[in-house]
């Protein structure tokens, strides 16, 4: 028998560039195996967290002008693999980790406006290109609407049929220990931010890892009416890496992942994770990531999934 309110993880970010987690140095064949696993897990969504970061890019881009470029066009590869197994893909953008980090949202937006044109020229007709992901994760105090609004306007104008996804963080104890927003304060500030966004964001997959496990229910309960008010579908990013360890970042303990899932299913419409290939896969570079995959699949099977 299946539990009526049971909710599996049906989406994952893809981190094709070594930013804050190490590279697994996978070939196209490795990625192909992983996409087969996605399908076996019941996933229907993958999200490119970014197509470029600092001086690196996933393809040879005239806009990003990266010093380090993948041998193969990984964006095209992920789109092809998504189409092969029947999964939809959200396209991420370029995080310079320079302009916006200096509060120069205008310059960060400018390079990404050019990137949108390049991405559409290269991949716009691909059947797996389903939506857009706003890759930048600025604190709410840094006027994120100044960065998001030009991008959203262009996305809506050029691709009105493609949904736009955001993955904001709850600003809890594991984000800024010296300045913690309570669930109610965070919800109020996020409501104000959304009031300054120029057009619709279709879904927000809030990161579950920046708050204490004992406080997660409170943040989700406060966030749901805000997203409902703005017509945004509430998802949860149940990260599968552990923020509590003294180093960055090992796979999460199964008991912690189960806790995130069971809280999130009370409030949200969809669960995604950062990031299944590294932390929730039979091919993970981490032995504990392979074991986490085993425990999670047992969890699915025990509920008739």
C-alpha positions as CSV (number, residue, x, y, z in Angstrom):
1,X,0.0,0.0,0.0
2,X,1.1,3.6,-0.6
3,X,0.9,6.5,1.8
4,X,-1.5,9.1,0.5
5,X,0.7,12.0,1.6
6,X,3.9,10.3,0.6
7,X,6.1,12.5,-1.6
8,X,9.3,11.2,-3.3
9,X,12.1,13.4,-4.7
10,X,11.2,14.0,-8.3
11,X,13.9,16.5,-9.3
12,X,17.6,17.3,-8.9
13,X,20.0,20.0,-9.6
14,X,22.9,19.1,-11.9
15,X,26.3,20.7,-11.0
16,X,28.4,20.3,-14.1
17,X,31.1,22.6,-12.9
18,X,33.3,22.1,-9.7
19,X,32.2,25.1,-7.6
20,X,31.7,24.3,-3.9
21,X,31.6,20.5,-4.4
22,X,34.3,18.5,-6.1
23,X,34.2,17.2,-9.6
24,X,33.4,13.5,-10.2
25,X,35.2,13.7,-13.5
26,X,32.4,11.8,-15.3
27,X,32.5,11.1,-19.0
28,X,29.4,11.1,-21.2
29,X,28.9,7.4,-20.5
30,X,28.9,8.1,-16.8
31,X,26.2,10.8,-17.2
32,X,24.2,8.5,-19.4
33,X,24.1,5.8,-16.6
34,X,23.1,8.5,-14.1
35,X,20.2,9.6,-16.2
36,X,19.0,6.0,-16.3
37,X,19.1,6.1,-12.5
38,X,17.1,9.3,-12.5
39,X,14.3,7.6,-14.5
40,X,14.4,4.5,-12.2
41,X,14.0,6.8,-9.2
42,X,10.9,8.4,-10.7
43,X,12.5,11.8,-11.4
44,X,10.9,14.0,-14.0
45,X,13.0,17.2,-13.6
46,X,16.6,18.2,-13.7
47,X,17.9,21.7,-13.2
48,X,21.2,23.1,-14.4
49,X,22.3,25.1,-11.3
50,X,24.5,27.2,-13.5
51,X,26.0,26.9,-17.0
52,X,29.0,29.1,-16.0
53,X,30.7,30.0,-12.8
54,X,33.6,32.5,-12.4
55,X,36.1,31.5,-15.1
56,X,34.5,28.1,-16.1
57,X,31.7,27.2,-18.4
58,X,29.9,24.0,-19.6
59,X,30.3,24.9,-23.2
60,X,32.4,27.2,-25.4
61,X,30.6,30.4,-24.9
62,X,31.2,33.7,-26.6
63,X,29.4,35.5,-23.8
64,X,31.1,33.9,-20.8
65,X,34.6,33.8,-22.3
66,X,35.7,31.2,-19.8
67,X,39.3,30.2,-19.3
68,X,38.3,26.6,-18.5
69,X,35.8,24.9,-20.8
70,X,34.5,21.3,-20.8
71,X,35.8,19.1,-23.6
72,X,32.2,18.3,-24.6
73,X,29.3,20.6,-24.6
74,X,27.7,19.5,-21.3
75,X,24.6,21.5,-21.8
76,X,23.8,19.8,-25.1
77,X,24.7,16.4,-23.5
78,X,22.3,17.0,-20.5
79,X,19.6,18.1,-22.9
80,X,20.0,15.0,-25.1
81,X,20.1,12.7,-22.1
82,X,17.0,14.4,-20.7
83,X,15.2,13.8,-24.0
84,X,16.3,10.2,-24.1
85,X,14.8,9.3,-20.8
86,X,11.8,11.7,-20.9
87,X,12.9,14.2,-18.3
88,X,12.4,18.0,-18.5
89,X,15.3,20.4,-18.0
90,X,15.4,23.9,-16.4
91,X,18.3,26.0,-17.8
92,X,20.5,27.8,-15.4
93,X,22.6,31.0,-16.0
94,X,26.0,32.4,-15.4
95,X,27.2,33.2,-11.9
96,X,30.2,35.5,-12.2
97,X,30.6,35.5,-8.4
98,X,32.0,39.0,-9.0
99,X,29.5,41.6,-10.0
100,X,26.5,40.7,-7.8
101,X,28.8,39.8,-4.9
102,X,29.9,43.5,-5.0
103,X,26.3,44.5,-5.1
104,X,26.6,45.4,-8.8
105,X,23.3,43.8,-9.9
106,X,23.2,45.8,-13.1
107,X,26.5,44.4,-14.5
108,X,25.6,40.8,-13.4
109,X,22.2,41.2,-15.2
110,X,23.8,42.6,-18.3
111,X,26.1,39.6,-19.0
112,X,23.2,37.2,-18.3
113,X,20.9,39.1,-20.7
114,X,23.4,38.4,-23.4
115,X,23.6,34.8,-22.3
116,X,19.9,34.3,-22.6
117,X,20.2,35.1,-26.3
118,X,23.1,32.7,-26.7
119,X,21.3,29.9,-24.9
120,X,18.2,30.3,-27.0
121,X,20.2,30.4,-30.2
122,X,22.1,27.2,-29.3
123,X,19.4,25.2,-27.4
124,X,16.1,27.0,-27.8
125,X,14.6,24.4,-30.1
126,X,15.6,21.4,-28.0
127,X,12.6,19.4,-26.9
128,X,13.9,18.9,-23.4
129,X,14.5,22.6,-22.7
130,X,11.5,23.1,-20.5
131,X,12.1,26.2,-18.3
132,X,14.6,28.7,-16.7
133,X,16.4,28.6,-13.4
134,X,17.4,31.9,-11.8
135,X,20.9,30.8,-10.6
136,X,21.8,33.7,-8.4
137,X,21.2,33.4,-4.7
138,X,21.8,36.9,-3.2
139,X,20.7,37.6,0.4
140,X,17.3,39.2,0.6
141,X,18.9,42.4,1.9
142,X,20.9,42.8,-1.4
143,X,17.9,43.9,-3.5
144,X,17.7,40.7,-5.5
145,X,14.8,42.1,-7.6
146,X,17.2,44.4,-9.3
147,X,19.1,41.4,-10.6
148,X,16.1,39.2,-11.3
149,X,13.7,41.7,-12.9
150,X,15.7,42.3,-16.2
151,X,16.2,38.6,-16.6
152,X,12.5,37.7,-15.9
153,X,11.3,40.4,-18.4
154,X,13.5,39.0,-21.2
155,X,12.5,35.4,-20.4
156,X,8.8,36.3,-20.5
157,X,9.2,38.2,-23.7
158,X,11.2,35.6,-25.6
159,X,9.9,32.4,-24.1
160,X,6.4,33.1,-22.5
161,X,5.7,29.4,-22.4
162,X,8.7,28.4,-20.2
163,X,8.3,28.4,-16.4
164,X,10.8,30.2,-14.2
165,X,12.2,28.6,-11.1
166,X,13.9,30.1,-8.0
167,X,15.6,28.3,-5.1
168,X,15.9,30.8,-2.2
169,X,17.4,30.1,1.2
170,X,15.7,30.4,4.5
171,X,18.0,32.9,6.4
172,X,18.3,30.8,9.5
173,X,21.0,29.8,12.0
174,X,23.1,27.9,9.4
175,X,23.2,30.8,7.0
176,X,24.0,33.8,9.2
177,X,24.4,32.7,12.9
178,X,24.8,36.4,14.0
179,X,21.7,37.6,12.2
180,X,18.9,35.1,12.1
181,X,15.5,35.9,10.7
182,X,12.7,34.2,12.5
183,X,10.2,32.3,10.3
184,X,7.8,35.2,10.6
185,X,10.4,37.8,9.8
186,X,11.7,35.9,6.9
187,X,8.3,35.4,5.4
188,X,7.5,39.1,5.8
189,X,10.7,40.1,4.0
190,X,10.3,37.6,1.3
191,X,6.7,38.8,0.8
192,X,8.1,42.3,0.3
193,X,10.7,41.1,-2.1
194,X,8.1,39.3,-4.2
195,X,6.1,42.5,-4.3
196,X,9.0,44.1,-6.1
197,X,9.4,41.3,-8.7
198,X,8.2,42.5,-12.1
199,X,6.5,39.4,-13.3
200,X,5.5,35.9,-12.3
201,X,7.9,33.3,-10.8
202,X,6.3,30.0,-11.3
203,X,7.9,27.9,-8.6
204,X,10.2,28.4,-5.6
205,X,12.2,25.5,-4.2
206,X,13.4,26.8,-0.9
207,X,16.6,25.3,0.5
208,X,15.9,23.3,3.6
209,X,19.5,23.2,4.9
210,X,20.0,26.7,6.4
211,X,17.8,26.2,9.4
212,X,17.9,23.8,12.4
213,X,15.9,20.7,11.9
214,X,13.8,21.6,14.9
215,X,12.8,24.9,13.2
216,X,12.2,23.7,9.7
217,X,8.5,23.1,10.2
218,X,8.1,26.7,11.4
219,X,9.8,28.2,8.3
220,X,7.8,26.1,5.9
221,X,4.5,26.9,7.7
222,X,5.3,30.7,7.5
223,X,6.5,30.5,3.8
224,X,3.5,28.7,2.3
225,X,0.9,31.5,2.6
226,X,3.4,34.0,1.2
227,X,4.0,31.9,-2.0
228,X,0.2,31.1,-2.2
229,X,-0.5,34.9,-2.1
230,X,1.9,35.5,-5.1
231,X,0.7,32.5,-7.1
232,X,4.0,30.7,-6.8
233,X,4.1,26.9,-6.5
234,X,5.9,25.9,-3.3
235,X,8.6,23.3,-3.8
236,X,11.3,22.2,-1.3
237,X,15.0,21.7,-2.0
238,X,15.8,18.9,0.4
239,X,19.6,19.1,0.0
240,X,21.3,15.7,0.3
241,X,24.6,17.1,1.7
242,X,25.2,17.9,5.3
243,X,25.8,21.4,6.5
244,X,26.4,20.3,10.1
245,X,29.8,18.7,9.5
246,X,33.2,20.5,10.1
247,X,34.0,20.3,6.4
248,X,32.2,21.0,3.1
249,X,30.2,18.9,2.1
250,X,29.7,15.2,2.9
251,X,26.5,13.3,2.0
252,X,23.6,13.7,4.5
253,X,22.7,11.1,7.1
254,X,19.6,9.2,6.0
255,X,17.7,10.1,9.2
256,X,18.2,13.8,8.4
257,X,17.0,13.4,4.8
258,X,13.9,11.5,6.0
259,X,13.2,14.3,8.4
260,X,13.3,16.9,5.6
261,X,11.1,14.9,3.4
262,X,8.5,14.3,6.1
263,X,8.3,18.0,7.0
264,X,8.3,19.2,3.5
265,X,5.5,16.9,2.3
266,X,3.1,18.7,4.7
267,X,3.5,22.0,2.8
268,X,5.0,21.7,-0.6
269,X,4.0,20.4,-4.0
270,X,7.4,18.9,-5.2
271,X,10.7,17.8,-3.7
272,X,14.0,18.4,-5.5
273,X,17.5,18.0,-4.2
274,X,21.0,19.4,-4.5
275,X,22.4,17.2,-5.8
276,X,21.7,13.6,-6.6
277,X,24.7,12.7,-8.7
278,X,27.1,13.6,-5.9
279,X,25.2,12.6,-2.8
280,X,22.3,10.3,-3.8
281,X,23.5,7.9,-6.4
282,X,24.9,4.4,-6.8
283,X,27.7,6.1,-8.7
284,X,28.5,8.7,-6.1
285,X,32.2,9.5,-5.5
286,X,31.2,9.1,-1.8
287,X,30.6,5.6,-0.4
288,X,28.1,7.1,2.0
289,X,26.3,8.7,-0.9
290,X,25.9,5.3,-2.5
291,X,24.6,4.0,0.9
292,X,22.2,7.0,1.1
293,X,20.9,6.0,-2.3
294,X,20.3,2.5,-1.0
295,X,18.5,3.7,2.1
296,X,16.3,6.1,0.1
297,X,15.4,3.4,-2.5
298,X,14.4,1.1,0.3
299,X,12.2,3.9,1.7
300,X,10.5,4.2,-1.7
301,X,10.0,0.4,-2.0
302,X,8.5,0.1,1.5
303,X,5.8,2.6,0.5
304,X,4.9,0.8,-2.7
305,X,6.7,3.2,-5.1
